[in-house]
Amino acid sequence: MTFLYWVEIVLFVCFLINIAYLLFFSIASLNKGKQLHHFSFKDHKRIAILIPAYKEDQVIIECVHSCMQQAYPKDKYDIVVISDRMEEETNISLSTLPIKLVKVFFKNSTKAKALNFAMEQIGDSYDIAVVLDADNVIYPDFLDKMNAVFSNPHVQIAQAHRKAKNLNTNLSVLDAVSEEINNSIFRLGHARVGLSAALIGSGMAFDYSLFKEIMLTIDAVGGFDRALELSLIKEGKRIYYLPEVDVLDEKVQSHTNFSNQRRRWLSAQIHYLGKFIGDVPAALLRGNWDFCDKVFQQMSIPRILLLGMTFVISLFLSLVAGGISIRWWILFILLILSLLLAIPSSLFNKRLIIAMFELPYSFLLMFCNLFRLKGANKKFIHTSHGVEDKK
């Protein structure tokens, strides 16, 4: 009985720390805070839009067209599509457009390999590198806004506000809500208290020379954005968040894609925790709280698991231990509060309530992924794109 008592105490403290962290940054995201000051600019910087496209035949043309429709001067930016194992018909269609098409074929494909190869081909005549996914769509003023942001001499890295392109299935609605919760807690909330925002993997912009240099050190198979983020912040770089600069991103629509995507994320989280945790003591001595915060995020319990496990433990203790369960139910309520505060009002509707019935199965899939992590970070796990019809 004493052993079980201490197990419960340890679990409670771990869950409390995780939930308190989410609640703190969720509340912080509600504060207006200072906006990133955009300096006036007299010239347009040279921009390379880099789009790695691995088997993305269904979505790449839409992405490229949105890039072609920028209000930015046409001679000041290039669209670089990195075609990896796309159909020849798609490559022929792309070759007719005013873009730079870089074809690659790797035995083991990764985003890092594709980006490094492309930058070798296009040279160094750029000031800013913008990284998009092939399923992304940007608005005509996207590059204008990025140029204005980078006119601030302090800005070397910026993450745009990525939001849902599609809400056609219950799962895509949940994924859209999850994305906005991440935006509120790990980006806007962090920015409001003076910490770096988290990178997402697309809708990112960098000082070109910095990006090219740091990418030579990135050999990530999965979790490219985690490796990049931790490497940059370890070097003392600051990641700014741009909530007013939108990038549309396709949300997962099937349980298979959800499971594969989250398996990749979970494996990467564990992998990069092991890779970077040894750097924490030196970061503490230097006062690099940004880096310590990012490593803590790698230690944190994934949100869907935290939600499901807090509920299951609360329910179990209600049945077998009575009064002890009260503190767990309080934890569960605080967790729900932290998530609700982080969701934009525009997503609170009847569709969200219906979609929430998918949560138990999503939790089960994520829980099963805990036992399917072996080798997941040693091979590229692709998430297919292309909007499906609503079922």
C-alpha positions in Angstrom: 0.0 0.0 0.0 2.9 2.4 0.8 4.4 1.7 -2.6 1.1 2.5 -4.4 0.8 5.6 -2.3 4.1 6.9 -3.5 3.4 5.9 -7.1 0.2 8.0 -6.9 2.1 11.0 -5.4 4.8 10.9 -8.1 2.3 10.6 -10.9 0.3 13.5 -9.4 3.3 15.8 -9.2 4.4 14.9 -12.8 0.9 15.6 -14.1 0.6 18.8 -12.0 3.8 20.2 -13.5 2.7 19.5 -17.0 -0.8 21.0 -16.5 0.5 24.0 -14.7 2.9 24.7 -17.6 0.0 24.6 -20.1 -2.2 26.7 -18.0 0.4 29.4 -17.4 1.2 29.9 -21.1 -2.4 29.6 -22.1 -3.3 32.5 -19.8 -0.2 34.4 -21.0 -1.4 34.1 -24.6 -4.5 36.1 -23.6 -2.4 39.2 -22.6 -2.0 41.7 -25.4 1.6 42.4 -24.7 4.0 44.2 -27.0 3.8 43.6 -30.7 7.0 43.0 -32.8 7.9 46.4 -34.2 8.3 46.5 -37.9 10.9 48.9 -39.1 10.2 51.0 -42.2 12.1 49.6 -45.2 13.2 51.2 -48.5 14.1 48.0 -50.4 12.7 44.6 -51.0 14.9 41.7 -49.8 15.7 38.8 -52.0 13.6 35.8 -50.9 13.8 32.1 -51.7 10.6 30.1 -51.1 11.7 26.5 -50.5 9.1 23.8 -50.9 10.2 20.2 -50.2 7.7 18.0 -52.0 7.9 14.2 -51.3 5.1 12.4 -53.3 3.0 15.6 -53.1 1.4 15.4 -56.6 -2.1 16.2 -55.3 -1.3 19.5 -53.6 1.9 21.0 -54.9 0.3 22.9 -57.8 -2.1 24.8 -55.5 0.8 25.7 -53.2 2.9 27.0 -56.1 0.0 29.0 -57.5 -0.5 30.8 -54.2 3.2 31.6 -54.2 3.0 33.0 -57.8 0.2 35.3 -56.8 2.3 37.3 -54.3 2.1 41.1 -54.4 5.8 41.1 -53.9 8.0 42.2 -56.8 8.5 39.2 -59.1 12.2 39.8 -59.6 12.8 39.8 -55.8 11.7 36.2 -55.0 12.1 32.7 -56.4 9.9 29.7 -55.9 12.0 26.6 -55.5 10.1 23.3 -55.6 12.2 20.3 -54.5 10.6 17.4 -56.2 11.2 14.0 -54.5 9.6 11.0 -56.1 6.7 12.9 -57.7 5.1 11.7 -60.9 6.8 12.8 -64.2 3.5 14.4 -65.3 3.6 16.6 -62.2 7.2 17.6 -62.9 6.4 18.4 -66.5 3.5 20.7 -65.3 5.8 22.4 -62.8 8.5 22.9 -65.4 6.1 25.1 -67.4 5.7 27.5 -64.5 8.0 30.4 -63.6 9.7 28.5 -60.8 13.0 26.7 -60.0 12.4 22.9 -60.1 15.0 20.9 -58.3 14.6 17.1 -58.7 16.1 14.9 -56.0 16.1 11.1 -55.4 17.5 9.8 -52.1 17.6 6.2 -50.9 16.3 7.5 -47.6 14.4 10.8 -48.1 14.4 13.5 -45.5 13.3 17.2 -45.5 16.8 18.2 -44.4 18.5 16.4 -47.3 16.1 18.0 -49.8 16.6 21.5 -48.4 20.4 21.3 -48.2 20.6 19.9 -51.8 18.3 22.7 -53.1 20.3 25.5 -51.4 23.5 24.1 -53.0 21.9 24.4 -56.4 20.4 27.9 -56.1 23.4 29.7 -54.6 23.7 32.4 -52.0 22.0 35.5 -53.6 19.1 35.6 -51.1 18.5 37.5 -47.9 15.5 35.4 -46.6 14.6 31.7 -46.8 10.9 30.9 -46.4 10.1 27.2 -45.9 6.7 25.9 -46.9 5.2 22.4 -47.0 3.7 21.3 -50.3 0.1 21.4 -48.8 0.5 25.0 -47.6 -1.3 28.0 -49.2 -0.2 31.6 -48.5 -2.1 34.9 -49.1 -0.9 37.5 -51.6 0.6 39.8 -48.9 2.6 37.0 -47.2 6.0 38.0 -48.6 5.3 41.7 -48.1 4.7 41.1 -44.4 7.8 38.9 -44.0 9.9 41.6 -45.7 8.6 44.1 -43.2 9.3 41.9 -40.3 12.9 41.2 -41.4 13.5 44.9 -41.8 13.8 44.8 -38.0 17.6 44.1 -37.5 16.9 41.9 -34.5 14.8 39.4 -36.4 16.6 36.4 -37.9 13.9 33.7 -37.5 10.2 34.1 -37.7 7.3 31.6 -37.4 4.1 32.5 -39.2 0.6 31.6 -37.9 -0.3 28.3 -39.4 -4.0 27.4 -39.4 -6.3 24.9 -41.0 -6.9 24.8 -44.7 -9.7 22.2 -44.4 -12.3 21.3 -41.8 -14.0 18.6 -43.8 -13.9 15.7 -41.3 -14.3 15.4 -37.5 -10.6 14.5 -37.3 -9.5 17.5 -39.3 -11.5 19.7 -36.9 -9.8 18.2 -33.9 -6.4 18.6 -35.7 -7.2 22.3 -36.4 -8.1 22.9 -32.8 -4.9 21.1 -31.7 -2.9 23.4 -34.0 -4.5 26.5 -32.6 -3.8 25.3 -29.0 -0.2 24.9 -29.9 -0.2 28.4 -31.5 -1.6 29.9 -28.3 0.5 28.0 -25.7 3.8 27.3 -27.4 4.0 30.4 -29.7 1.9 33.4 -28.6 2.0 32.6 -24.9 5.8 32.2 -25.0 6.3 35.3 -27.0 4.2 37.3 -24.5 6.6 36.4 -21.7 9.7 37.0 -23.7 10.6 33.5 -24.7 11.1 32.0 -28.2 8.2 30.6 -30.0 8.2 27.0 -31.2 8.8 26.2 -34.9 6.2 24.2 -36.7 8.1 22.9 -39.8 6.5 25.2 -42.4 5.5 28.8 -42.6 9.0 29.6 -41.3 11.3 32.3 -42.4 15.1 32.7 -41.7 18.0 34.9 -42.5 19.2 33.0 -45.5 22.9 32.7 -44.5 22.0 31.6 -41.0 19.6 29.0 -42.3 22.0 27.6 -44.8 24.7 27.3 -42.2 22.6 25.7 -39.5 21.0 23.3 -41.9 24.4 21.7 -42.6 24.3 20.4 -39.0 20.8 19.0 -39.3 20.5 15.3 -40.2 17.0 14.7 -38.8 15.0 11.8 -40.3 11.8 12.7 -38.3 11.2 15.8 -36.3 13.1 18.2 -38.6 11.5 21.2 -36.9 12.5 20.0 -33.4 16.1 19.5 -34.4 16.2 22.9 -36.1 14.6 24.7 -33.2 16.8 23.2 -30.5 19.9 23.8 -32.5 19.1 27.4 -33.1 18.1 28.2 -29.6 21.1 26.4 -28.2 23.2 28.9 -30.1 21.2 31.8 -28.4 19.0 32.6 -31.4 15.5 34.0 -30.8 12.4 32.7 -32.7 9.7 35.4 -33.2 6.1 34.6 -33.7 3.9 36.4 -36.3 0.2 35.8 -35.3 -0.9 38.2 -38.1 0.8 36.4 -40.9 -1.3 33.4 -41.9 -0.3 30.1 -43.6 -3.0 27.6 -44.5 -2.1 24.0 -43.8 -3.9 20.8 -44.5 -5.2 18.9 -41.5 -5.2 15.1 -41.2 -8.4 13.5 -42.3 -8.0 9.8 -41.5 -7.1 7.8 -38.4 -4.2 6.2 -40.3 -2.6 9.5 -41.1 -3.3 10.7 -37.6 -1.6 7.7 -36.1 1.4 7.8 -38.4 1.9 11.6 -37.9 1.7 11.4 -34.1 3.9 8.3 -34.0 6.5 10.3 -35.9 6.1 13.3 -33.6 6.3 11.2 -30.4 9.4 9.3 -31.6 11.1 12.6 -32.5 10.2 14.1 -29.1 11.9 11.2 -27.3 14.9 11.2 -29.7 15.7 14.9 -29.4 15.2 14.8 -25.6 18.0 12.3 -25.4 20.2 14.2 -27.9 19.9 17.6 -26.2 19.3 17.0 -22.5 23.0 16.8 -21.9 23.3 20.4 -22.9 21.0 21.7 -20.2 23.7 22.3 -17.4 25.7 24.5 -19.7 22.6 26.4 -20.8 21.7 27.0 -17.2 25.1 28.4 -16.5 24.8 30.7 -19.4 21.3 31.7 -18.5 19.8 30.3 -21.7 16.3 29.9 -20.4 14.9 29.5 -23.9 16.9 26.3 -24.4 16.0 24.9 -21.0 12.3 25.6 -21.8 12.5 23.8 -25.1 14.1 20.8 -23.6 11.4 20.7 -20.9 8.9 20.6 -23.8 10.6 17.4 -25.0 10.0 16.0 -21.6 6.4 16.9 -21.4 3.5 14.4 -21.8 1.8 14.8 -25.2 -1.5 16.6 -24.7 -3.9 13.9 -25.9 -2.2 11.4 -23.6 -2.2 13.9 -20.7 -5.9 14.5 -21.3 -6.9 10.8 -21.6 -4.6 9.6 -18.7 -5.7 12.3 -16.3 -9.4 11.3 -16.9 -8.7 7.6 -16.6 -6.7 8.0 -13.4 -9.4 10.3 -11.9 -12.1 7.8 -12.8 -10.2 4.8 -11.5 -9.4 6.5 -8.2 -13.0 7.5 -7.8 -13.9 3.8 -7.9 -11.1 2.5 -5.6 -9.9 5.3 -3.4 -12.7 7.8 -3.0 -11.4 11.0 -1.5 -7.9 10.8 -3.2 -9.6 11.2 -6.6 -10.7 14.8 -5.7 -7.3 16.3 -6.4 -7.1 14.4 -9.7 -10.5 15.8 -10.8 -9.3 19.3 -9.9 -6.2 18.6 -12.1 -8.5 17.4 -14.9 -10.6 20.6 -14.7 -7.5 22.8 -14.7 -6.3 20.9 -17.8 -9.7 21.4 -19.6 -9.5 25.1 -18.6 -6.0 25.5 -20.0 -7.1 24.0 -23.3 -10.4 26.0 -23.6 -8.6 29.3 -23.0 -6.2 28.5 -25.9 -8.9 27.8 -28.5 -9.9 30.7 -30.7 -13.6 31.7 -30.4 -14.1 31.1 -34.1 -13.6 27.3 -33.5 -16.2 27.1 -30.8 -19.2 25.7 -32.6 -21.5 22.7 -33.0 -19.0 21.0 -35.3 -16.4 21.0 -32.6 -18.8 19.3 -30.1 -19.5 16.6 -32.6 -15.8 16.2 -33.4 -15.0 15.7 -29.7 -16.5 12.2 -29.9 -13.4 11.3 -31.8 -11.2 12.0 -28.7 -11.4 8.6 -27.0 -10.3 6.7 -30.2 -7.6 9.3 -30.8 -6.3 8.8 -27.3 -6.3 5.0 -27.9 -4.3 5.4 -31.1 -1.8 7.7 -29.4 -1.5 5.3 -26.4 -0.8 2.4 -28.8 1.9 4.5 -30.5 3.8 4.3 -27.2 4.5 0.6 -28.1 5.3 1.3 -31.7 8.2 3.6 -31.4 11.1 1.3 -32.2 12.8 2.4 -35.4 10.2 5.2 -36.0 12.9 7.8 -36.0 15.2 5.9 -38.3 12.9 6.0 -41.3 10.9 8.7 -43.0 7.2 8.3 -42.2 5.2 10.2 -44.8 1.8 11.8 -44.2 -0.1 11.8 -47.4 -2.0 15.0 -48.5 -5.0 15.7 -50.6 -8.4 16.8 -49.3 -10.9 13.9 -49.2 -14.6 14.1 -49.6 -16.6 14.4 -46.4 -17.9 11.1 -45.3 
